[in-house]
């Protein structure tokens, strides 16, 4: 199962290798059409596809049981890769190949992102943090291999990366028990706007610095700051498990951004290595947090990951494009004079301060973030009962002073899950779940699960 999720890093590597611009010898990576660069065409194709899937989510989701979508996404990305390399090897066709390469790549990568988002929505937050941070590190390592071995056959293998990623996703779904697969029932939910705006603000700040980051030796997915933060999160979750404090991630991100945009420029290094390291690290931290938030909403409420992540990814990509465009216009037109760099830095700091304020306004990562059930869902009553049970478990945990891990175990017990299933879901050793159950019973002064159901006001029948 963990190996399957590392396939997420493969598609991250594909984006940087093909489109981000790490390999500046690709002529198709530059120039554009109708005033848009190839990168812009790629981004807007991704946004359009995500919005399209969001609008049709009720009809087309979930993706896990539609093999043709996996095949279609893989075909688009393989074709896009071949066109990009063809324009490199045969420069005369660059003007013809770059637009379809960008459009097909954007559409294909949007489908892959939504597939992986749906897969992560089937997991508890601990596994999401572990696998997602690991995938970031794996993607960077793949890129380092490409950079270290500049060989034609190695570049040709780039076309296989999307296929490998989609096969890994398919295997990931196959390894999940049937009850953990995405729900085929449609749940109507209001948009969790707090979480969406939170990530958009950081994306805007990241976009302001993106151009300078491309000028360095690393792209956004292989930047040292990206790898360092992802590795720290992975090590922290792997070592501490349920005791890991996820608030550390965003507490680290804000100081990094402030350093990147204020202290570093004072030494004349606005978009240098130090600032890029800090910004890449901060953005990576927020990417991990938003994946935890969105996947947890889907996991707890049964919300369609295609709908929710389609909205979040669209808004994030637009915000990043706005940041990149703002920085480019300010620099090329010299609108802000000599103080342009400082003004852009202040804009970025303002964006991330607003984002952090939004985050801190919520009690914890498992809150609703403005999301609420709406009438008209096919099985909204069952989803509401599920959330009421989660709320009751949280209330009991606070009343009897259960630990965070004991609260997780309590909710799984309330959902009629066996000790074996609890151990697998929480990634804990054999016997650990039994110890947690014993401690919970002692604190609640009960002896059987039926007594637990009575205390929670839950149905004792599965």
PyMOL commands that set and color helices and strands:
alter all, ss='L'
color gray80, all
select helices_A, chain A and resi 2-5+7-20+27-29+38-55+57-60+67-89+91-120+125-148+152-156+158-174+178-180+193-214+224-243+247-266+273-301+305-333+337-360+380-399+404-414+419-426+432-444+449-456
alter helices_A, ss='H'
color red, helices_A
select strands_A, chain A and resi 32-33+36-37
alter strands_A, ss='S'
color yellow, strands_A
deselect
rebuild
show_as cartoon
